[in-house]
Structures are given as C-alpha cells and as structure tokens.
C-alpha cells in the first residue's frame, strides 16, 4: 500500500519526554483518583423524608465552609521538588507523584475511619452533657439569682443615677472647656 492523502498519522505520547512546556497552553489532565464525583448519581439517590430535612445534608458538599483547615491543602510539589540541576527519571517522578497522592488519600481515609467515628461520638456525648447541664442547671440558677437580687439591681441603678452620673457629668463639662492648640516652632 502506498502512502497517500487518505492515510492519517497518529502520535502516541508515552510521557517519557523532557518537554515541560506541554501543558502551558492547555489544562493539565487530572489523574483518575482526583476526578470530581458525578453529580447526577448523587441527585438520583432515594432518601427518606428524615434525611431530606436533616441539618447535615448541606454540609456534605461543603465540608470546610469557614476555611479552618486551609493550612492542610498540601500538594506533591509542596513536599517534594527537584531543582533543575538534579533530576530523576520521568517515570520515577510520575510514580512518586501517583504514590504520594494515593497514599495520602487512603491513609487519611483509614485513619479517619479509625479515629473520626469514636471522636465524633465522644464529642457528641460531651456536647450533650454540657448542653443539658447549661439548660437544666446553670441557666435556672442564674435566673433564680437575678430574681432574688432584683432589689440589689434597683438599688445599684439608683446609686448610679444619684451619685455617679452627676459627678462624671460635671467632670466632663469642666474638662470640656479645655482646648489644645498645637503649633510648630
């Protein structure tokens, strides 16, 4: 067969080249483990009425709405970076990057399964106990003290109105007559 106008030439990139300018004009492709989740599947999930009115459902998409953990946004290039003068092979760099990302994600997931569930249970129990104590013990005691000392609050406001306020009003009027002028010599 002769090469004619109908034949097409196909170029296959194996990622071995040292060309660093490949992704300047176009966006770098995302690895498979960094691909964003498909939103269509999440919308079609059948949930009960209790889950639909839950307070936690909006938090599933935005897990750090206040940006508390911005300092933990670490990329491979933030940890490992080769200078121009010393370089390893391209395959070593690619595999190092892939293993770093995969190990970072999976170790985090494993540790959160082991620690997050018990910590959330302990935090929930602690918050429930503190809320119960505040609602049923602390706040009623404070209200009882306020009711019992209402006469003291009235007496204190009378003392402030009769003695303290006139003293500070007259001191303010006396000092209000002073004026300071600054001049350069």
Backbone bond lengths (Angstrom), bond angles and torsions (degrees), N, CA, C in turn:
res aa  C-N    CA-C-N  psi(-1)  N-CA   C-N-CA  omega(-1)  CA-C   N-CA-C  phi
1 X - - - 1.425 - - 1.521 109.50 -
2 X 1.274 115.27 136.89 1.454 119.73 -179.71 1.513 109.39 -94.45
3 X 1.283 113.54 147.90 1.455 119.36 178.08 1.514 108.57 -76.80
4 X 1.337 115.91 120.23 1.449 118.95 -177.74 1.515 110.43 -127.37
5 X 1.293 114.40 -160.67 1.445 119.68 -178.65 1.516 112.35 -75.81
6 X 1.338 118.52 -18.79 1.462 122.45 -177.13 1.520 112.43 -79.57
7 X 1.297 119.83 -22.20 1.462 121.11 -176.03 1.532 110.50 -79.07
8 X 1.313 115.78 146.12 1.460 121.96 179.31 1.518 109.87 -115.71
9 X 1.309 115.95 145.30 1.443 120.75 179.44 1.529 108.40 -101.19
10 X 1.322 117.26 127.00 1.465 122.26 -177.57 1.512 108.34 -111.74
11 X 1.319 115.02 129.39 1.460 120.64 179.46 1.518 108.59 -106.54
12 X 1.318 117.05 129.55 1.459 122.32 179.46 1.517 108.29 -111.26
13 X 1.324 116.22 124.69 1.462 122.15 -179.55 1.521 108.77 -98.04
14 X 1.326 116.76 116.17 1.459 121.53 179.66 1.513 112.81 -91.87
15 X 1.312 118.62 -0.90 1.457 122.25 178.04 1.506 113.66 78.24
16 X 1.345 118.41 16.00 1.457 121.54 -178.54 1.517 113.37 -88.70
17 X 1.314 117.87 -15.05 1.459 120.28 -172.16 1.523 111.22 -72.22
18 X 1.327 115.75 157.42 1.453 122.29 178.12 1.514 112.04 -93.52
19 X 1.325 117.44 12.34 1.455 120.36 -177.59 1.517 109.39 -73.10
20 X 1.333 116.71 114.83 1.459 120.48 -179.93 1.518 111.81 -92.75
21 X 1.354 117.48 -8.17 1.457 120.84 -177.67 1.525 112.31 -92.39
22 X 1.343 118.08 11.16 1.463 120.82 -176.92 1.517 112.12 -61.90
23 X 1.330 118.36 -38.26 1.448 121.60 -171.36 1.524 112.63 -106.41
24 X 1.315 118.07 23.84 1.456 119.76 -179.91 1.521 110.61 -73.21
25 X 1.326 117.30 -47.50 1.460 121.07 -175.95 1.524 112.99 -82.76
26 X 1.319 117.84 -25.50 1.460 119.69 -178.61 1.519 109.84 -122.64
27 X 1.291 115.23 163.65 1.462 120.60 -176.00 1.519 110.10 -76.59
28 X 1.321 116.10 142.46 1.447 121.83 -179.44 1.526 109.80 -69.24
29 X 1.355 118.62 134.39 1.464 119.28 -178.97 1.522 110.82 -67.69
30 X 1.330 115.72 143.97 1.459 121.33 -179.07 1.524 109.79 -84.62
31 X 1.338 118.10 137.34 1.455 119.88 174.03 1.527 110.11 -63.77
32 X 1.318 115.22 161.54 1.460 120.73 -174.28 1.524 111.95 -62.53
33 X 1.335 118.26 -35.13 1.459 120.06 -177.94 1.523 112.49 -76.88
34 X 1.345 118.07 -10.55 1.456 121.17 177.82 1.522 112.02 -101.61
35 X 1.321 117.43 2.85 1.460 120.19 -176.67 1.520 109.68 -64.67
36 X 1.340 117.55 138.70 1.468 120.12 179.69 1.522 110.66 -68.33
37 X 1.336 118.02 148.06 1.460 120.67 -179.60 1.527 110.49 -67.08
38 X 1.317 114.20 150.56 1.451 120.27 179.12 1.520 108.14 -77.42
39 X 1.339 116.58 122.93 1.459 121.06 -175.85 1.521 112.25 -76.61
40 X 1.346 117.41 -25.19 1.456 119.80 -178.16 1.519 110.90 -63.88
41 X 1.339 117.30 -37.13 1.460 120.19 -179.22 1.525 110.79 -68.66
42 X 1.335 117.68 -36.40 1.456 120.55 -178.87 1.519 111.78 -69.80
43 X 1.341 117.29 -32.91 1.454 120.17 -178.34 1.522 111.93 -74.29
44 X 1.334 117.69 -26.92 1.459 120.98 -175.80 1.510 113.04 -88.60
45 X 1.320 119.00 0.46 1.457 121.49 -179.62 1.516 108.96 -71.30
46 X 1.339 115.81 128.15 1.461 120.16 179.80 1.530 108.11 -81.26
47 X 1.318 117.12 125.84 1.451 122.12 178.98 1.510 109.42 -124.44
48 X 1.307 115.72 158.06 1.461 120.20 178.86 1.524 109.60 -77.77
49 X 1.324 115.41 170.06 1.465 120.58 -178.84 1.523 110.92 -65.94
50 X 1.344 117.27 -31.32 1.460 120.56 179.08 1.523 111.35 -65.03
51 X 1.339 117.14 -40.89 1.457 120.92 -178.08 1.523 110.16 -71.94
52 X 1.334 118.33 -33.72 1.452 121.10 -178.14 1.524 112.63 -66.59
53 X 1.336 118.14 -29.51 1.459 120.27 179.86 1.520 111.95 -101.33
54 X 1.314 116.27 13.83 1.455 121.17 -177.79 1.522 111.40 -69.78
55 X 1.328 116.02 150.86 1.462 121.70 176.99 1.514 111.64 -76.47
56 X 1.328 117.79 -22.14 1.456 120.32 -174.60 1.518 113.05 -88.88
57 X 1.312 119.26 -12.91 1.455 119.95 -177.06 1.522 112.95 -61.48
58 X 1.356 120.82 -42.99 1.469 118.43 178.11 1.523 113.18 -64.96
59 X 1.317 118.39 -21.76 1.461 121.21 -177.51 1.521 112.71 -77.55
60 X 1.331 118.77 -12.78 1.450 119.79 -177.35 1.523 111.84 -67.99
61 X 1.320 118.65 -33.62 1.458 120.47 -179.85 1.522 112.01 -83.81
62 X 1.317 117.94 -38.60 1.459 122.27 -179.55 1.525 107.07 -112.42
63 X 1.317 117.14 98.35 1.462 119.98 -173.82 1.516 112.95 -91.81
64 X 1.305 118.00 -15.39 1.465 121.76 176.39 1.522 108.70 -134.79
65 X 1.357 117.22 67.72 1.465 119.18 -173.27 1.512 114.07 -65.95
66 X 1.321 118.74 -26.02 1.463 121.49 -178.52 1.520 112.73 -95.40
67 X 1.319 117.91 0.01 1.462 121.18 178.03 1.510 113.09 67.65
68 X 1.321 117.25 37.51 1.463 121.30 -177.83 1.527 110.80 -67.43
69 X 1.317 117.26 -37.45 1.459 120.85 -174.38 1.524 113.07 -107.36
70 X 1.327 117.37 39.25 1.461 120.69 177.41 1.522 111.87 -64.72
71 X 1.314 117.55 -26.10 1.460 120.68 -178.56 1.529 112.14 -70.81
72 X 1.342 118.15 -13.95 1.454 121.14 -178.71 1.520 113.61 -95.62
73 X 1.305 117.93 7.31 1.460 120.89 177.19 1.521 107.83 -79.96
74 X 1.331 116.33 89.24 1.460 122.44 -174.62 1.518 108.98 -111.18
75 X 1.311 116.12 129.79 1.457 122.67 174.46 1.519 109.56 -103.73
76 X 1.315 115.96 166.89 1.461 121.67 178.48 1.519 111.00 -59.06
77 X 1.336 116.32 -40.47 1.455 120.61 -178.26 1.524 112.62 -69.74
78 X 1.337 117.95 -19.36 1.460 120.80 176.78 1.521 111.64 -75.87
79 X 1.335 116.37 -24.17 1.461 121.01 -176.96 1.520 110.99 -99.51
80 X 1.327 116.75 -48.18 1.460 121.97 -176.15 1.519 108.62 -120.61
81 X 1.306 116.69 125.30 1.464 120.99 178.59 1.523 108.69 -144.81
82 X 1.327 116.07 127.90 1.457 120.56 179.18 1.518 109.79 -96.26
83 X 1.323 117.06 132.51 1.469 118.82 175.67 1.534 110.21 -72.02
84 X 1.303 116.30 168.05 1.463 121.18 -177.85 1.520 110.63 -66.11
85 X 1.322 117.75 -33.41 1.464 120.96 -175.33 1.525 112.91 -72.62
86 X 1.319 118.28 -28.02 1.467 121.55 -178.64 1.522 107.97 -125.41
87 X 1.320 115.73 120.08 1.456 119.25 -178.41 1.512 110.17 -136.74
88 X 1.331 116.05 141.44 1.455 120.87 172.74 1.522 108.15 -90.37
89 X 1.308 115.78 178.09 1.458 119.50 179.00 1.518 111.34 -66.80
90 X 1.322 115.64 154.79 1.465 119.88 -178.08 1.523 111.64 -63.07
91 X 1.326 116.54 -39.18 1.474 119.75 179.21 1.531 110.95 -63.47
92 X 1.326 116.70 -39.82 1.472 120.49 178.41 1.522 109.58 -62.30
93 X 1.323 116.40 -43.10 1.470 120.51 -179.61 1.531 110.57 -64.38
94 X 1.323 117.41 -45.45 1.465 121.63 -179.32 1.524 110.80 -62.78
95 X 1.345 117.38 -47.35 1.465 120.57 -179.69 1.529 111.28 -67.23
96 X 1.336 117.25 -36.43 1.467 120.03 177.11 1.517 110.27 -62.66
97 X 1.318 116.11 -44.08 1.464 120.85 178.74 1.521 110.59 -62.13
98 X 1.324 116.73 -46.35 1.466 120.67 -178.99 1.528 110.96 -63.47
99 X 1.321 117.47 -45.66 1.467 120.48 -179.31 1.521 111.77 -66.98
100 X 1.321 117.47 -35.87 1.464 120.69 176.47 1.526 110.29 -61.08
101 X 1.327 116.53 -49.97 1.465 120.19 -177.84 1.520 111.99 -64.79
102 X 1.322 117.12 -45.25 1.463 120.61 -178.55 1.525 110.42 -65.13
103 X 1.327 117.48 -45.56 1.466 119.54 -179.26 1.525 111.19 -66.75
104 X 1.336 117.50 -37.73 1.466 120.40 178.45 1.522 110.62 -62.16
105 X 1.318 117.16 -45.04 1.457 121.15 -177.96 1.524 111.27 -68.58
106 X 1.338 117.04 -48.15 1.471 119.22 -174.36 1.524 112.80 -73.84
107 X 1.322 118.57 -37.26 1.468 119.83 176.33 1.522 109.53 -64.30
108 X 1.334 117.14 -40.71 1.473 120.06 176.30 1.522 110.67 -60.22
109 X 1.321 117.12 -45.09 1.468 120.07 179.54 1.523 111.93 -62.82
110 X 1.308 117.54 -41.85 1.468 120.69 -179.79 1.524 110.51 -66.27
111 X 1.326 116.79 -45.81 1.468 120.34 -179.56 1.525 110.61 -64.84
112 X 1.337 117.79 -38.99 1.467 118.71 178.46 1.512 112.00 -67.44
113 X 1.328 118.15 -33.85 1.464 119.11 175.54 1.523 109.73 -64.66
114 X 1.331 116.68 -40.40 1.462 120.08 -178.17 1.524 113.21 -75.12
115 X 1.339 118.28 -33.07 1.461 120.77 -174.31 1.526 114.74 -108.29
116 X 1.324 117.62 -35.21 1.468 119.72 -172.62 1.515 112.64 -67.40
117 X 1.302 116.98 -40.62 1.471 119.22 -178.48 1.526 110.95 -65.85
118 X 1.355 120.17 -50.28 1.468 118.07 176.72 1.523 113.71 -62.63
119 X 1.350 117.34 -38.54 1.460 119.59 179.48 1.524 111.71 -66.26
120 X 1.329 117.10 -37.27 1.466 118.86 178.69 1.519 110.51 -69.29
121 X 1.330 118.15 -35.40 1.470 120.57 176.69 1.521 110.21 -66.22
122 X 1.340 117.14 -45.56 1.466 120.94 179.41 1.525 110.46 -63.53
123 X 1.341 117.26 -43.97 1.468 120.44 179.00 1.522 111.24 -64.12
124 X 1.327 117.45 -39.57 1.459 120.79 178.03 1.517 112.32 -63.94
125 X 1.338 116.15 -42.69 1.474 119.98 178.36 1.522 110.26 -64.48
126 X 1.338 117.12 -45.01 1.462 121.30 179.65 1.528 111.32 -61.92
127 X 1.340 116.82 -45.52 1.457 120.06 179.12 1.527 111.00 -63.99
128 X 1.329 117.48 -38.78 1.464 120.31 179.01 1.528 110.86 -65.11
129 X 1.331 117.17 -41.56 1.471 120.67 179.16 1.526 110.29 -65.00
130 X 1.356 116.62 -46.54 1.461 119.38 179.89 1.533 111.74 -64.12
131 X 1.324 117.17 -39.15 1.466 120.02 177.16 1.516 111.18 -64.08
132 X 1.318 117.17 -43.70 1.460 121.11 179.36 1.526 110.92 -62.91
133 X 1.328 116.40 -44.52 1.460 119.26 178.02 1.526 111.76 -62.65
134 X 1.317 117.23 -40.95 1.460 120.04 -179.65 1.528 111.35 -67.37
135 X 1.334 115.93 -43.94 1.468 119.85 -177.10 1.517 111.88 -70.40
136 X 1.325 118.08 -42.40 1.468 121.00 -171.42 1.520 114.58 -100.74
137 X 1.353 118.57 -12.40 1.469 119.53 -178.29 1.532 112.24 -122.17
138 X 1.319 117.35 -58.50 1.459 121.54 -171.71 1.523 110.98 -67.74
139 X 1.321 116.82 -53.81 1.462 119.76 -175.98 1.529 112.86 -62.72
140 X 1.353 120.56 -43.35 1.465 118.68 176.24 1.532 113.25 -62.64
141 X 1.345 117.00 -36.23 1.465 119.14 177.71 1.532 110.69 -64.77
142 X 1.319 117.02 -41.55 1.469 120.20 178.35 1.523 110.26 -63.62
143 X 1.336 117.31 -42.71 1.467 120.39 178.41 1.525 111.18 -63.19
144 X 1.333 117.53 -40.00 1.475 120.73 177.89 1.525 110.75 -63.32
145 X 1.331 116.78 -40.02 1.464 120.33 178.78 1.522 109.81 -64.97
146 X 1.347 117.15 -43.33 1.461 119.99 177.67 1.526 111.89 -61.90
147 X 1.327 117.02 -40.85 1.472 119.96 179.48 1.531 109.70 -67.17
148 X 1.325 117.13 -41.46 1.458 121.30 -178.87 1.512 114.09 -70.81
149 X 1.322 116.61 -25.83 1.468 119.83 -177.82 1.523 112.55 -109.48
150 X 1.301 117.29 24.75 1.459 120.70 178.41 1.536 111.11 -60.98
151 X 1.353 116.63 -38.31 1.459 120.47 178.79 1.531 111.02 -63.54
152 X 1.365 117.15 -35.19 1.458 121.03 179.37 1.534 110.83 -69.35
153 X 1.340 116.32 -37.67 1.468 119.82 176.68 1.528 110.68 -64.09
154 X 1.342 116.64 -41.38 1.464 120.29 178.77 1.523 110.61 -64.65
155 X 1.343 117.58 -43.92 1.454 122.17 178.80 1.525 110.88 -61.57
156 X 1.314 116.80 -42.77 1.467 120.91 -179.28 1.526 110.84 -64.52
157 X 1.326 117.62 -41.13 1.465 119.34 179.29 1.524 110.93 -67.46
158 X 1.353 118.59 -33.40 1.470 121.43 176.40 1.530 110.19 -66.34
159 X 1.339 117.02 -44.28 1.469 121.23 178.61 1.528 110.30 -60.61
160 X 1.316 116.59 -42.85 1.471 119.81 178.98 1.522 110.87 -63.87
161 X 1.348 117.39 -42.41 1.461 120.52 -178.48 1.525 112.93 -69.73
162 X 1.349 118.50 -35.45 1.462 121.30 -174.67 1.519 112.48 -87.13
163 X 1.350 118.70 -40.04 1.463 120.97 -171.80 1.527 112.94 -106.71
164 X 1.292 117.13 -54.07 1.466 120.67 -169.65 1.529 111.62 -74.45
165 X 1.319 118.55 -47.25 1.461 120.94 -177.45 1.526 112.72 -61.22
166 X 1.354 120.40 -47.22 1.472 118.21 178.67 1.530 113.47 -62.23
167 X 1.339 117.18 -36.56 1.460 120.67 179.17 1.528 110.67 -61.95
168 X 1.307 117.35 -49.19 1.462 120.34 -178.84 1.524 112.19 -71.37
169 X 1.325 118.09 -30.91 1.478 120.26 176.15 1.534 110.02 -65.25
170 X 1.341 117.13 -44.54 1.469 119.12 -179.99 1.521 111.05 -69.34
171 X 1.325 118.17 -37.35 1.469 120.62 177.00 1.520 110.12 -64.86
172 X 1.305 117.50 -37.35 1.463 121.10 178.17 1.509 112.16 -67.29
173 X 1.333 117.30 -39.77 1.464 119.92 178.25 1.521 111.21 -68.81
174 X 1.353 117.73 -38.29 1.468 120.21 177.56 1.529 111.16 -63.42
175 X 1.323 116.22 -44.58 1.471 119.62 -178.41 1.520 111.59 -77.78
176 X 1.313 118.72 -17.89 1.458 121.81 179.65 1.509 112.58 -71.06
177 X 1.333 118.32 -17.90 1.464 121.75 179.65 1.511 113.14 -78.57
178 X 1.312 116.95 -17.04 1.469 119.96 -179.97 1.520 109.35 -77.26
179 X 1.312 114.15 142.61 1.478 119.09 172.56 1.506 108.16 -137.34
180 X 1.296 116.13 145.14 1.468 122.27 -177.48 1.508 107.57 -116.17
181 X 1.308 116.91 130.83 1.457 122.50 175.90 1.505 107.71 -118.95
182 X 1.303 117.26 127.05 1.463 122.81 178.98 1.533 108.61 -101.76
183 X 1.313 114.42 132.37 1.468 119.57 179.26 1.533 108.97 -133.12
184 X 1.317 116.23 142.42 1.474 120.13 177.20 1.518 108.66 -84.47
185 X 1.324 117.29 139.58 1.464 121.99 178.57 1.501 111.36 -95.55
